[in-house]
Amino acid sequence: MKKTADRFEELAACVRELHSYEVPEIVAVPIVQGTPDYLEWIRRETAPERGE
């Protein structure tokens, strides 16, 4: 899953709640480089929706 750093805890809580593993792998990985079109796609896809 992809989320912005400020939404990490929200995502981690959701994974812990829904995952069957006792200790699921929940990690954050920085994006060091990427193609402009992919980085733009990430920005759009992880933007909070209006009303959230």
N, C-alpha and C positions, 0 to 999 in steps of 0.2 A: 504494500500500500504506500501511497505517496501522500504526505501532508507536509505543511510548513512546520518549522521548528516550534513556533508558538502553539501548535495544536498537538504536539507530541504526547503530552500527558493524557489528553482526551482520547487519542487513538490507542495508547497503551492500556488505558482502563477498559476500553471496548474489547480489545483483544483478550485481555485477562478474563473478562466476563464471559466471552463466547467460546474461547479455545478450550479444547479438552485436555491439553497438556498441563501438568502441574506447574511447569516453568516454561512457558512459550518463549521463543526467541523474539525479542522486541529490541531492535537496535535502530539508531539513527546514523545515517551515512551522509557526509557532506558531499555536495556536488562540486567537484573541482573544475571540471570543464564539460562542455556539451555543445552540440550544434545549436545555432540560434533558433531554428524552428522547433527543436525538441525542448529547449529551455522555455520557449514561449508557451508550448503546449502544457508543460508542467505548471507554469504560472497560472494559466487559465483553469486547468483541471483542479488545482488545489486552492483556488480562491474561494473564500467563504461565500455561500449563496446569500442573496439578499434575504434579510429577515432572520438570519442565524444569530 
